[in-house]
Amino acid sequence: MYPPVPGIARKLKEDVQIVTNNYVLPAGTTVVIPMLSIHRHPEHYKNPNVFDPDNFLPENSQGRHYYSFIPFSAGPRSCVGRKYALLKLKILLSTVLRDYRVVSAVPEEQFQLLIQAPTASGSDWSLGSGDHPTWINFF
């Protein structure tokens, strides 16, 4: 439900034709891929805002687009630590779930998503709007 990085950006090296509407993105354009939104798209998941591990069973993921779940990005520039992170996560989860009952003290509706991203300049930035619980910290 919450990928380690909610979105990635890539700079186009060449012009790209958008298939759906005859629009061309020129070389040098920065394209943002919103993984958090892709993972919650109703076209890919029956109940996209509900945690359901059964979404990933073979019978439920058959025919789903290959890139509908990309928590570590995809392609040649994807996260180099992906396999290590997944292995560590499996070990951690199995250890905790074997010995403890895990219950959140905060209902999911009250979760606040914190997005942090380093900047090349090292500047500190905080972004948010009005009543929305999402904040983005750049540092």
C-alpha positions as CSV (number, residue, x, y, z in Angstrom):
1,M,0.0,0.0,0.0
2,Y,2.9,2.3,0.8
3,P,5.9,1.9,-1.5
4,P,9.3,2.9,0.0
5,V,9.5,5.7,-2.5
6,P,6.1,7.1,-3.6
7,G,7.4,8.4,-6.9
8,I,10.4,8.6,-9.2
9,A,11.6,11.1,-11.8
10,R,13.4,10.5,-15.0
11,K,14.7,12.9,-17.6
12,L,14.0,12.0,-21.2
13,K,17.0,11.6,-23.4
14,E,15.0,11.7,-26.6
15,D,11.5,12.8,-27.7
16,V,8.7,10.4,-26.7
17,Q,5.4,10.1,-28.5
18,I,2.5,9.6,-26.1
19,V,0.4,6.8,-27.7
20,T,-3.0,7.8,-26.4
21,N,-3.2,11.4,-27.7
22,N,-0.6,12.3,-30.3
23,Y,1.4,14.4,-27.8
24,V,5.2,14.5,-27.9
25,L,7.3,14.9,-24.8
26,P,10.5,16.7,-25.8
27,A,13.9,15.4,-24.8
28,G,15.1,16.9,-21.6
29,T,11.6,16.8,-20.0
30,T,11.5,15.4,-16.5
31,V,8.8,12.8,-16.2
32,V,7.4,11.8,-12.7
33,I,6.1,8.3,-12.2
34,P,3.7,8.3,-9.3
35,M,4.1,4.8,-7.9
36,L,1.8,5.4,-5.0
37,S,-1.0,6.2,-7.4
38,I,-0.2,3.3,-9.7
39,H,-0.4,0.9,-6.8
40,R,-3.9,2.3,-5.9
41,H,-5.3,2.2,-9.4
42,P,-8.7,0.4,-9.6
43,E,-7.9,-0.9,-13.0
44,H,-5.2,-3.0,-11.5
45,Y,-6.6,-3.9,-8.0
46,K,-10.2,-4.7,-7.1
47,N,-10.1,-2.7,-3.8
48,P,-7.0,-0.5,-4.3
49,N,-7.3,1.3,-0.9
50,V,-7.7,-1.9,1.1
51,F,-4.7,-4.0,2.2
52,D,-5.2,-7.4,0.6
53,P,-2.3,-9.8,0.2
54,D,-4.5,-12.0,-2.0
55,N,-4.0,-9.3,-4.7
56,F,-0.7,-11.0,-5.4
57,L,-1.8,-14.6,-5.7
58,P,-1.2,-16.0,-9.2
59,E,-4.9,-16.3,-9.9
60,N,-5.5,-12.7,-9.0
61,S,-2.6,-11.1,-10.7
62,Q,-2.9,-13.1,-14.0
63,G,-3.3,-10.6,-16.9
64,R,-2.3,-7.6,-14.8
65,H,0.2,-5.3,-16.4
66,Y,3.8,-6.2,-15.5
67,Y,4.5,-2.6,-14.2
68,S,1.3,-2.3,-12.1
69,F,3.4,-3.0,-8.9
70,I,6.8,-1.3,-8.9
71,P,7.7,-0.4,-5.3
72,F,11.4,-0.4,-6.2
73,S,11.1,1.2,-9.6
74,A,11.7,-1.0,-12.7
75,G,14.1,-1.4,-15.6
76,P,17.9,-0.9,-15.7
77,R,17.8,2.0,-13.2
78,S,15.7,0.3,-10.6
79,C,16.8,0.0,-6.9
80,V,20.0,-2.0,-6.6
81,G,19.0,-3.0,-3.1
82,R,15.6,-4.5,-4.1
83,K,16.5,-8.2,-3.5
84,Y,18.3,-7.4,-0.3
85,A,15.4,-5.2,1.0
86,L,12.8,-7.9,0.2
87,L,14.9,-10.6,1.9
88,K,15.4,-8.4,5.1
89,L,11.7,-7.6,5.1
90,K,10.7,-11.2,4.9
91,I,13.0,-12.1,7.8
92,L,11.8,-9.2,9.9
93,L,8.2,-9.8,9.3
94,S,8.4,-13.5,9.9
95,T,10.3,-12.9,13.2
96,V,7.9,-10.3,14.5
97,L,4.7,-12.1,13.4
98,R,5.9,-15.4,14.8
99,D,6.3,-13.9,18.3
100,Y,3.9,-10.9,18.5
101,R,0.4,-9.8,17.7
102,V,0.7,-6.5,15.8
103,V,-2.1,-3.9,16.1
104,S,-1.9,-0.3,15.0
105,A,-2.7,2.3,17.7
106,V,-3.8,4.7,14.9
107,P,-6.6,3.8,12.4
108,E,-5.4,3.8,8.8
109,E,-7.7,6.6,8.0
110,Q,-5.6,8.8,10.3
111,F,-2.2,7.8,8.9
112,Q,-0.1,10.7,7.7
113,L,2.1,9.9,4.8
114,L,5.6,11.5,5.1
115,I,7.5,11.8,1.9
116,Q,11.2,12.7,2.2
117,A,13.7,13.2,-0.6
118,P,17.2,14.4,-0.6
119,T,18.1,17.3,-2.9
120,A,21.5,17.8,-4.6
121,S,21.9,21.2,-2.9
122,G,21.2,19.9,0.6
123,S,18.4,22.5,1.0
124,D,15.7,22.0,3.5
125,W,12.1,22.1,2.1
126,S,8.7,21.3,3.5
127,L,5.7,21.1,1.3
128,G,2.1,20.6,2.2
129,S,-1.3,22.1,1.6
130,G,-4.2,23.1,3.9
131,D,-6.0,20.2,5.6
132,H,-4.2,17.5,3.6
133,P,-2.1,15.1,5.8
134,T,0.6,14.6,3.2
135,W,3.9,16.5,3.7
136,I,7.0,16.4,1.6
137,N,10.3,17.1,3.3
138,F,13.3,17.9,1.1
139,F,16.7,17.9,2.8
